[in-house]
């Protein structure tokens, strides 16, 4: 399960940003995970408590936004969701497409208390 290593790296990145910005408390970390990413959101959620245990982010919440895995058909130009269309163009059913989005994994936002 490589997700634990990923979450540990997220904690390190957020810690560095917090130190640079003089932030002492983080309320929520928002991640964006693409549907086509090899990162499994459920495992990120399961690993998160262990990764923040004993850190200044111990009470921080985690939000995950799932980003659609879209492709564009090279035959007809249709943009479609690859998973919902089972890997084929939703219009012409071609499997000749380019991936437009959905492989990404980002720290979208670090929310601090107001």
C-alpha positions in Angstrom: 0.0 0.0 0.0 1.9 3.1 -1.3 -0.8 5.4 0.0 0.8 5.6 3.5 4.0 7.0 1.9 1.9 9.4 -0.1 0.0 10.6 3.0 3.3 11.0 4.9 4.7 13.1 2.1 1.5 15.3 2.2 1.9 15.8 5.9 5.6 16.9 5.3 4.6 19.3 2.5 1.8 20.8 4.6 4.2 21.1 7.6 6.7 22.9 5.4 4.1 25.3 4.0 2.8 26.0 7.5 6.2 26.8 8.8 6.9 29.1 5.8 3.6 31.0 6.3 3.7 31.0 10.1 0.6 28.8 10.4 0.2 27.0 13.7 -3.2 25.3 13.1 -4.6 23.6 10.1 -8.3 22.9 10.0 -8.7 20.9 6.8 -6.5 19.5 4.0 -8.3 19.2 0.6 -7.0 16.8 -1.9 -8.0 16.3 -5.5 -7.6 12.7 -6.8 -8.3 11.8 -10.4 -10.5 8.8 -11.2 -7.7 7.4 -13.3 -5.0 8.0 -10.7 -3.3 5.0 -9.2 -4.0 6.5 -5.8 -6.9 4.9 -4.0 -9.0 7.5 -2.0 -10.3 5.0 0.5 -6.7 4.0 1.4 -5.7 7.6 1.7 -8.5 8.1 4.2 -7.5 5.0 6.1 -3.9 6.0 6.3 -4.5 9.6 7.2 -5.0 9.2 11.0 -1.7 7.4 11.4 0.1 10.0 9.3 -1.0 12.9 11.4 -0.8 11.2 14.8 1.6 13.2 17.0 2.0 16.1 14.6 0.6 19.6 14.8 -2.0 18.5 12.4 -3.4 15.8 14.7 -6.9 17.3 14.7 -6.9 18.2 11.0 -9.8 17.0 8.8 -9.2 15.5 5.3 -11.5 16.2 2.3 -11.1 14.4 -0.9 -12.5 15.6 -4.2 -12.7 13.1 -7.0 -11.8 14.5 -10.4 -13.4 13.0 -13.5 -11.3 10.9 -15.9 -12.2 12.4 -19.2 -11.0 11.5 -22.7 -11.4 12.9 -26.1 -12.2 10.6 -29.0 -9.7 10.9 -31.8 -12.3 9.7 -34.3 -15.3 11.9 -33.6 -14.0 14.6 -31.1 -16.4 13.7 -28.3 -15.3 14.4 -24.8 -16.5 11.6 -22.5 -15.9 10.1 -19.0 -13.7 7.1 -19.6 -14.9 5.0 -16.6 -18.6 5.6 -17.2 -18.2 4.8 -20.9 -16.1 1.7 -20.0 -13.1 2.9 -22.0 -14.8 3.7 -25.2 -16.2 6.8 -26.8 -19.8 7.4 -25.6 -20.8 8.5 -29.1 -19.0 6.3 -31.6 -17.7 3.6 -29.3 -14.1 4.0 -30.6 -11.3 3.1 -28.2 -9.0 5.6 -30.0 -8.9 8.5 -27.5 -6.5 10.7 -25.6 -6.8 11.2 -21.8 -7.6 14.8 -20.9 -7.9 14.6 -17.2 -8.2 12.3 -14.2 -4.6 11.1 -13.6 -3.9 14.0 -11.3 -3.3 14.1 -7.6 -3.0 17.5 -5.9 -3.1 19.2 -2.6 -5.8 21.6 -3.6 -6.2 23.6 -0.4 -4.9 24.0 3.1 -7.7 25.5 5.3 -6.9 27.3 8.4 -9.3 28.3 11.2 -10.9 31.7 10.9 
